[in-house]
Amino acid sequence: MAEGSGTKKVVLFTGGTDGIGRETLNVLALERDLKLIITARSMVKGTKVAEELNSKFKSVNDQLDITVMNMDLGSFESIKQFVKEFKALNIPLDTLVCNAGVMPYTFEKTTDGHELTVGTNHYGTFLLTYSLLDKLNKSTFGGNIVIVASTTHYSPTKLDINNLATTEAKNFSIQDDYANSKLYNVMFAKELGKRLAEKGSNVKVNSIHPGFTITNLTKNWGYVVVAFIKLLWYFTGNNMSDMAEGLASLTLNKQNETGKYFQLKNITTPSQLSQNEDLCEQLWDKTCEIVGVPKDFTL
Ligand SMILES: NC(=O)c1ccc[n+]([C@@H]2O[C@H](COP(=O)([O-])OP(=O)(O)OC[C@H]3O[C@@H](n4cnc5c(N)ncnc54)[C@H](OP(=O)(O)O)[C@@H]3O)[C@@H](O)[C@H]2O)c1
C-alpha cells in the first residue's frame, strides 16, 4: 500500500556532512518540496551542517526542512538501529541517496571486522538500502535509489566472489579495495534494479560517478600523494558545482531513469565486468550472507 506524506518528497541522504554530498545539499536546499534527512556518524558535525544550510537558504526557501539522524555505515548494528529509528518516525521514504564512502590509506576494519573500504562502501550501503526497500516501494512518488560509485570501478579485471575484501594488512592495496568497492556499488545497483522489477516494483535504481575532485576522501594520504592527486585533478578533475548539480539531478530523477550508470549528468556504459549477470547475482548472494539478511527480500 502506498505511503503518502502529503506534498513533500522525503530524501534520505548519506554522506551529506562533507565533500560532494555537502555541496549537493546546497543545490537540494533550494527545492521547496523536499524533506531532507541527512545521516551523520557525528551528530555534532551533522547538526552544524543543518544549521549552516538553514542559515544560508531559509530566507530563499521557507519550506526548507532538514533533519539529522545518527548512523555509522561502518557498523551493522548502527545501521540496524538507524533503520529502526527511521521506521519509527512513520514517515514515507521517497528517495535514498547512498553517497557516504571512505578511501583509507592504511588497512583498517569496521566494527564488524571487515576491511573498512569494502565494509563501509559496499556492505554498509547494501544493508542500509536492503533494509529500506519496503519503505521505498510504498512511495507515492515512485521510490528512487541513487548509489554513488566511481570511474575506478572500471579498473578491476576480475572479481573473486570468495574474497570480496582484503583480510590482512600485508595484502592491502587501497587502489584495489576502493576500486572493488565501487565495482560492487555498480553491480549492486544493477542487480537490485533487476530484482525490484521482477517483483513488479516501480522503484528506480541508478548508480553514478559524481566526478573527480579533492575532498576529505584522501585527507590522510600524506603530502606527496595528495600533491600528486591535486596535479591530476588540475588536468582531469571536475568542478564541484557541476558535480553537485549532477548528483542533485539524479536525486530528483525528473527524467525517471532506472538501471543506468551516470557520469555526472550523462548516461554512460559501465564496465563489462559490472554487467556480468552471473557475477551480479553471485555478489548479491554473497553480500546477503556477509551482512546477514535473506537473499530474497519482501516489499
Ligand atoms: N572525491 C572524488 O573525486 C570522488 C570520485 C568518485 C567517487 N566519489 C565518491 O563520492 C562519495 C563522496 O565522497 P567525497 O569525495 O565527498 O568524500 P568526503 O569528503 O570524505 O565525504 C564522505 C562523506 O561520507 C561520510 N562517511 C564516511 N564514512 C562514514 C561512515 N562510516 N558512516 C557514515 N558516514 C560516513 C563522511 O562523514 P564525515 O563527515 O563524518 O567524515 C562524509 O559525509 C563517496 O562514495 C566516494 O567514493 C568521490
The ligand as a Gaussian input file, in Angstrom:
#p B3LYP/6-31G(d) Opt

LIG

0 1
 N       36.052000      12.819000      -4.436000
 C       36.064000      12.209000      -5.611000
 O       36.796000      12.590000      -6.523000
 C       35.181000      11.033000      -5.851000
 C       35.239000      10.399000      -7.107000
 C       34.404000       9.325000      -7.341000
 C       33.518000       8.888000      -6.379000
 N       33.491000       9.503000      -5.163000
 C       32.527000       9.004000      -4.161000
 O       31.724000      10.091000      -3.709000
 C       31.253000       9.824000      -2.396000
 C       31.532000      11.028000      -1.502000
 O       32.933000      11.196000      -1.390000
 P       33.624000      12.589000      -1.077000
 O       34.728000      12.743000      -2.063000
 O       32.632000      13.661000      -0.936000
 O       34.317000      12.238000       0.318000
 P       34.335000      13.004000       1.726000
 O       34.546000      14.452000       1.543000
 O       35.326000      12.244000       2.541000
 O       32.864000      12.758000       2.291000
 C       32.454000      11.468000       2.623000
 C       31.139000      11.514000       3.348000
 O       30.839000      10.162000       3.786000
 C       30.668000      10.169000       5.198000
 N       31.112000       8.903000       5.808000
 C       32.321000       8.320000       5.715000
 N       32.357000       7.198000       6.443000
 C       31.149000       7.076000       7.029000
 C       30.591000       6.148000       7.915000
 N       31.279000       5.107000       8.391000
 N       29.317000       6.326000       8.310000
 C       28.593000       7.372000       7.851000
 N       29.064000       8.300000       7.019000
 C       30.335000       8.162000       6.618000
 C       31.529000      11.326000       5.693000
 O       31.137000      11.668000       7.012000
 P       32.082000      12.588000       7.950000
 O       31.715000      13.984000       7.619000
 O       31.711000      12.162000       9.320000
 O       33.504000      12.265000       7.593000
 C       31.210000      12.368000       4.622000
 O       29.959000      12.955000       4.854000
 C       31.975000       8.561000      -1.928000
 O       31.108000       7.460000      -2.090000
 C       33.155000       8.450000      -2.900000
 O       33.583000       7.131000      -3.060000
 C       34.298000      10.563000      -4.873000

